[in-house]
Amino acid sequence: MTLRQLLPSCVLTLFLVTPGAAQQAADAVAPEDDTGVSTFDDLTDAAANAFALKEAGEPVVSDNWMVAAANPLAVEAGADVLANGGTAADAMVAVQAVLGLVEPQSSGLGGGAFLVWYDATTGEMTTLDGRETAPLAATPTLFQDENGERLAFFDAVVGGLSVGTPGTPKLMEDAHRRWGRSNWADLLAPAIALAEDGFTVSPRMANSIASDAERLQRFPATAAYFFPEGTALAAGDTLQNPDYADTLRQIATRGTDAFYTGAIAEDIIATIRNAEGNPGVLSTLDLALYDVIERDPVCVVYRAYEVCGMGPPSSGALTVGQILGIVNNFNLDDPADPETWRLIGDASRLAFADRGRYMADTDFVPMPTQGLVDPLYLEERAGLIEGDRTDGFVALPEVAPGNPEWDHAQLWGDDVSIEFPSTSHISIVDSYGNALSMTTTIENGFGSRLFVRGFLLNNELTDFSFATHNDGYPIANRIEPGKRPRSSMAPTIVTQDGQPVLVIGSPGGSRIIGYVAKTIIAHLDWGMDVQQAIAMPHLVNRFGTYDVEEGTDAADFEAPLAELGYEVSVRSLNSGLHAISIGNTLQGGADPRREGIAIGE
């Protein structure tokens, strides 16, 4: 589907346009996940209808509840929970448990997640931080060699060194305890049944395995699961995972104590510490001490709306909020005008400059969180891309971090961390009016490539900066014992007059921020429904280079953007957006670039 087809009828034509040196190097060696568009068999009528609507570019419409996520088996599990009176928190547990089985390259029990919750009873919003933590034995030079040189990315990733304390199981349990109504064990039953009986390997999972074959075969347990009898799993294969079923059954019976203590915990630590060639330092004490943190959401005013999401240690809500807060000073009436994309692109560059300087885990470093989204500060930043420059309205020749208001003084060096695209996103609205947005990850595709008890372990520690200082200043996102690495995950709930109107998020590494911001703008400013806004080709500018989605009408803007002074890269931009708009009806959308769907009733 072209951009022209996606636009509201009032727009006659649309021309679309859609990094730090460390991230540029990462992009050069790590393409985004293979799309693997699905051809699932044996779907329910609701799932088959959802696929047909997505292919036609139309949203799924319902009156009572809706769930959108990255795999139809997971969405069906969540839909069953909602249809039987469960809450959005209940449905999330079922969805995540199945995703960890059928989409193991993206999320699972061995990873972490951020959750944004709107409570219909109280009218309040809160967030849960289930991000992984650094081991107590971690040192600032964990990812440096004996000469003080930073390790190559995959030399750090593959093995035990990169594994942080998983947070997803505890977050699932915490959300259910706070907001659930369904029986805990019943929510894990669909994933247990699929693991025992077997599920069909999807095209995307098979493509991901094939593209990472060498690293997946470094460790015997991982190789045995993904390469049975030495051959890579293929789309259409039936795969059983009895170890995963056993792990979930223990969690169903004993809660997450079964994961964070006892035999499962001991196996996790043994796998990490005995990883051949790259052992890690995580301990059973790290697992036993882990806890989920409830945090206030970070919100920014955009037009007549309030856009709220996950604050530090995520940079998602702050950076999305800064982009929207800067362009809030301009009219974005014409998506066919290159000037529109100059404003969005340079707003993003300014936001990413602040992200690299200031954003990290506020439990460990002071941060000007409120100053970064203060309307006066964002208006000042907007002036940088508005003014009467003698060279005309062209791309900013360079950007630098700003000086947001602090409640104390502090100087930081710019970050040099690398963040690869993977991850998954879940959006849910239940029949009670609660809304949930959760982005979940094991970081890089297949994480550390360590497989234990039926699931993969994360490589989340490589989201920390490998360097500790820059130009003599400490880096806010440096690794420290117990600290949570900075993330770009941006689970978001948009409200109007205190009521939720949009639930959204995406995977995609640091490009998550651009994907989410673009889709919000397309929906709120240009009147696209959620499916149109999601499917709209991407334009992302983080560090100066304008990434334009290949194979779409966005490529038409390669020359106009170049004329404005941007370096332009036409490339794959494989998001995984899932969104629900809330009005007289619920309308759900799922990214055509991946195999997810939305189901509602």
N, C-alpha and C positions, 0 to 999 in steps of 0.2 A: 504494500500500500504506500502510495506517495504522500508527501506532505500536503499537496494540493487537495487530495481526497480527504485528508484528515481535518481540514480547516472548516470552521463554521461557514455557512453559505454567504455571510456578509463580507467575507474576505475573498476577493476575487483571485488573487495570486499570493503565493508565499514562497519566498526564497529563504532558505534556512542556512544559518551558519552554526554550525554548532558554535619543563617542570622543574624546580630544584634539580640540580645535577644528579643527586642520588636517585631520585625517582625516575629521571630520564634513563639512567642506566638500567634500572629495574625494568622499565617498559621495553627496553631493547632486547632483553633476554627472556621475558615472561609474558607471552600473549595472554589475553583474557581467556576465561574458560570457553571451551567449544560450546556453541549454541545447542546442538543436539536437539533440534525441534522434534517433538514427540510423535510417536505413532503407537499409542498405548492400546492394548487389547482389553476386552472385558471390563469396560468402564460402565459405571452407572449411567442412567439416562441423563441425570443432572450434570455429570462430568462431561459426557459426550456433547451435551448442549452447550456447556461452557466453552469447550474447544471450538465448536462451530461459531459461536458468537465472537470469540477472540479472533478467529481467522477472518471473519467478516468485518472486524474492526468495531464491534458494538459491545457496550457494557452488559454485564449481567444485572438484571433488575429484580429487586425483591422488596418485601414490605417489613419483614420481621427481623431477620438476622443475615449475616454474610461472613464468609471467610475466604481469604485469598492468600495463596502460598505457592511454593515453587514446584510442587509435585502433586499430581491428582490423587495419589493414594493417601498422601498426608491431608490434603484438603477434604477428601471424603471422610476421613477419620474425624476431623474437626467438625464437619457438617453434621455427622451423626450425633456428636455431643450437643451441639446447639439445638438440633431438632428435638432432643430429649430433655430440653430445659436447662442445659448447662450454661455457664457463663463464658464470656470471652477468655477468662483465665483458664477455665476447665478445657476449653477447646484448644488453647495454645499448648497445653501439656500433651494432648493427644497428637497434635500436629507435629510438635518438635520431636516427640518420640519416634514417629514414623519417618520424619526427615532424616534423622540420624541413621536410619537403616537404608533408605532408598536414595539418599543424596549425601553419602558420607564424605564426599570431597568438599562439602561446603559447611556443614555444621554437625553438631552431635554432642553426646555426653562429655566428650573430651575437650570441649571448647567453652566459649563464653557468650554472653548476650547482654543487650540493653533493652529495657522494656519501658514504654510510656503508657500510662493507664489513665483514662478518664472515667470517673466514677459517677454514674447517673444519679445515684441517691444523694450524694453530697454536692455534686457539681464541681468537684475539685479534681485536679490533675496531679499526678506524682510520677516518679520514675524509680525503677529498680536497676541497680548497677550490679550485673553478674559478670563483670570483666575479670579475666584471669589476673593473678597476682604473681609477682616475681618471687622466687625462692628466698627464704631467709639467708641462705648461703650465697646469694648473688653478690657479685662485686661490680664496681663501675666499669671494669675492663673485661667483663664476661665475654664480649664479642670482639676482643682484640687478641692478636697473637703475641708471642713472647717479645716481639720488637715494638709493640704498641700500635701496630697497623691493624686497621679494621678488617675483619674477616670478610671474604666474599659472601654474598647473601646466602646462597644455597649451602655453602660450607657451614654456615651457622644454623640454617633451617633444619636440615635433614639429620635427625638424631635427637638425643635427649637434651642437648644444651638449650634448645629454643622453647622447651615446654614450660608453660606457666600453670599455676594451680587452676584446674577447670572450675568454671562457675555456673555452667548451664544447669546441671542437676539441681543445685541448691536454689537457683532462681525459679525453676519450674515449681519446686516445692513451696517456696516462699510465696509466689503469686497465688498458688492454689490455696494455701493457708489463709491468705488475706481475702481473696475474692471468689474462691471456688464454692460450688454447691454439690458437685458430683463426687462420687466415691473415687478416691485416689487410685486404687488398684484398677478400677474399670477404665480409667483414662489411659493406662499403659497397655491394656489388653489388646487393642488392635495392632500395635507394633509387635507385641509378643507373638500374636498369631501369624503375622506376616513373616517374622523372623523364623518361626518354626516350620511353617508350611511352605515358605518360599515366595519370593516376589519376582516379577519380571524386570530384568535390568533395562533401564531406559537408555535411549540413544545418547543422552547427554552424559550419563554416568559412564557408558562404554567409551565414548569419545575422550572423556577426561582421563580414563585409565590408559588408553592407548597413547595419549600425548605425554604422559608422565611415566612411561614404562620403566625407564632405567632407575629412577629414584624409588619407585614403588617396589622394586625387586631387591633393594639393598638389605632388607631385613626379612628373615624367614617367615615370620607370622604374617606380615603384610603381603609378601609374595604369594603365600599359600592361599590367602583369601581372594586376592584380586587376579591371580594367575594360576587357577587350579590346574594341576598337571602341566604347569609351565606355559599355559596358553591364556592370553588376556580374556577376561569376560567380554562377551559381545552383546549388543543390543538384542533383546529377546530371550537371552538365557534366563533360566530360573535359578535363583540364588537363595540359599538358606543360610541362616546365621544363628545357630543354636546358642553360641556364647552370648550374643546380644540378648536373646530371649532370657537366658539365665540371669544376666545382669539386671535386666528390667524386672524380672520376677522378684529378685532380692530387694530391689528398690520399692517395688509395689508392696512388699510385705513389711519391710523394716524402715521405709523412708530412705532419705539420702544418707543417713548414717551408714547404710550398707555400702555406699560408694566412697565416702570420705574416711572411713575407718575399716579395720578388719582385712579380710583376704583380698577384696577387690583393690583397696588402697595399696596393700603390699605389692600386688602384682603390677599396679601402675608404676610405683616407685622403682621396682626391680627392672621393669622394662626401660625406664628412663636412665637409670644409673648404669645399666649394663649395655646400653646401645653401643654397638661396636663402632669405634672410630670417632664417636662424638657423644660421649656420655654427658648426662646432665646432673644438676645438683638439687633438684626438687626432693623433698623429704616427706615422710608420713606426717610429721608435725605441720608442714605447710598445708597438707590436705585437711588435717583435723582442725586447724585454726580458721579455715576459710569461712567467710560469711558474705552475704549479699548486703549491699548498702542502699537504703532508701535516700534519694536525693531530690531536691526541688528541681522542677523543670526550668529550662532556659527558654524565655519567650521574647519575641520581637513583634512589634506592630507592623503589619503590611497591609496597606489600603484599609479596608474595613474589617480586617481580620487580625487574629493573634496566632502566630506560628510558634508552636512549642515543641521542644524535644529534649534530648539527653545532653546534659551538661558534662563538664569534665568528670572523668578522664576522656570522654568523647569530645572531639572537636566538631562533631556533626552539627548540633543545634547552633553553636556559636558561629560557625562559618557559613552555614545556610542562612542563619539570621543576619549576619553581616551583609551577605550578598543582597538579600531582600531589603534590608534596611537602607542600603546605599541606593539601590534602584528605586526605592520608594520615593525618592526625591525627583523622579523623572516619570514622564508618561511613556509607557511601552505599548503604544496603541497599534503599531504596525510591525508585525513579525516579518514582513517582507522587506523591511528597511535594514540595510547593513548597520545603520546607526544604532538600532535596537540592540544588535549583538555586540557592538563596540561597548555600549554601556554595561551589558551583562558580563561580557568578558573581562573588562577592566575592573568591574566591581568584584568579580571572583578573584582576580589577581591580587587586589588589595587585601581581600579577606584571607587569602592563603599566605600572604606575607605576615599578617598578624598571627595566623595559625602557627607558622613555623617558629615565630619568636616566643610566643607567650603560652601556648596551650599545652597542658599536661595535667597529671593527677593532682588536684588541689589539696588532697590530704597530705601531700609531700612538698609541694612548692606553692608559694603565693602567686596568685593570678588575678588580673583585673577583669574578672568575669563580667561584672555589671558595666564597667567602663567600656568594654568591647562592643556592647550592644546598646549603649546609651544613644538616643536619637541625635543629640547634638554632636557627638563624636562621629556618627555615621554620616551626618550632614556635612561635617568637615571633610570626611573622606570622599564624599560624593563631589565636593567642589574640585577635587583633583582631576576628575574626568569630565567636568562641565565647562571649565573656564575658557576664556578668550585667548587661546594659545596662538602664537603667530604661525605655527605649522598647521593650523586647522584642526578639525576634530579627527584625530587619528589615534592609534593605539598609544597608550602611555609608553614612552621610551624605556622606562624602568619603574619599578615599584619598590617600596620599602615599608617595613612595619611602621605603624603610627604610634602615637603616644596617648593611649587611652588613660582615663583618670584612674589613679590607684588610691587605695586607702593606706598605702605604705610605699616605700621606695624599693626598687629591685631592678637589677640589670641582668638580662639573659642573652645568651648567644643563640644564633639561628640553628634550628634542628637539621640533622642530616639523616633522618630515619627513612626507611623504604617501606612502602605498604603496597602489597600486591592484591589484585582483584580476586575475590572468591566470595564466600559468605552467602546468606539467604535472608529473606524477609517474610514476615507474617503480618497481615492486617486482619483484624476481626472486629465486628460489631455484633453484640448479642441482642436477644429479644428484650432485655431489660434496659437497653440504651447505653450500656457500658461500651467503651471503645478501647482497643489494645493495638499498639504498634510495637513490634519487636523485631530487631535485627540480630541475627545469630550467626556465629562464625567459628571456624577453627583456624582462621587467618588465610594462609596460602592454601591453594588447592591440595587436599589430602594432608594439610598440616605438617607435622614433623615426620610423617610417613611411618610413625610407630603405631602398631595395631595391638591392642590388648583387650581381652574380655569382650571382643566383638565390636569395638569402636576404635576410631583413630584419636590420637592425642594432638593437641594444638601446637603451633609454633609461634604463639602470640608474643613471646618475649622479643622477637625480632621487630616488633612494632616500636620498641624503644630505639632511641638514637644509639648507634654503635660508638659514636664519639661522645666524650663527656664534656668537652669544652669547645668553643668556637671563638677564635680571636681573643682568647684569654678569659672569656665569660663562660660560666657554667651553662649547660643546655638543660632547659626545664624538663625535657622528656628523656633525660638520661636514666639508666637503670639503677634502682635502689631496692634493697630488700623489702618485700611486702608491697611494693608500689604497683600500680596498675598502668599498663602502657597506654599511651594516647591512641585513640581510634578515630576513624572517619565515619563510623556507623551513625546514621541519622534517622532513627525512627521518629516520626513526626505526627502530631495531631494538630490540625488547624481548627480554630474555633471562631465563631462569630456571635457576639453578644453572649458569650459564655457557653455556647452550645457547639459541640463538635460538628464540623462540616466536611472534613477530609482527614482520612487516616492513610499514611503513606510511608514508604521506605524502600530501600534498594540495597543489593550488594554492589560491589564494584571497586573495592579499594578506595583510594582517596577521590576517585571520580564519583563516588556515591553522592558527594556534596553537590556536584554539578547536576547529576541526574535528578536529584530530588528538587533542587531549586528550579530547574527548567520546567519540570512537570507541574510544580505549584503555580508558576507564572502562566503556563499554558492553560491551566484549568481556571485560575482566578481572573487573569487579565484578558485572555483571548477566547474564553467561553467554550473551550473544548470539554467534552465529557471525559471521565477518567480514562476510558480505553483509548480515546484519541490522544489525550495528553501523554499517556505512557508510550504509545506507539510512535509518537512524533520523533523524528530523527534527532540525534543528540549533537550538541555543540558544547564542548567543555574546554575551559581555559583555566588552568591552575597556576602555571608558572611562566606564562608568556606565549607558549605554543598553543595555537587554537586547534584542538582535536575535533575533527569533523567526521561524522559517521559515514563510512564507505558504503557504496551500494544504495544510497538514498539521495533524495533531492538536496540534502544538506551539502553534498559535494558541489552543487552549483555555486556555492558561496566561496569556494576556494580562492578564486581570483579576486572578488571584492574584498575579502578579508586581507589578502596579501597586499592589496592596494592601500589598505588602512595601516599597513606596517606590521602586521602579524606574520610570524612564521606559522604555516598551516600544515597540519599532518592529517591526511585522509586515512582513516584506520577503523578497525573494528572497535565498537563501543558497546560491549555486551552487558548491559544492565540486567537487572531482574526485579523491576519495579512491581509492587503490588499495592493497590490503592482501593479505598472505598470512599465514595462521596455520600454524604448524609443530607437528605432534604425531605421532600414529601415521600420519596422512596429511597432505598439504598441502591447505589449503583457501584458495581465492582469491576475492576480491570486488572488484567494480568499481562505481563510483558511478553510480546510475541517473539522476543529474542531468546526466550527460554521456554520451558515446558510446563509452567505453572498455570493455574486456572483460578477463577472465583466461583463459588457456589453460594446461593442464597435461597431463602424461602419467604 
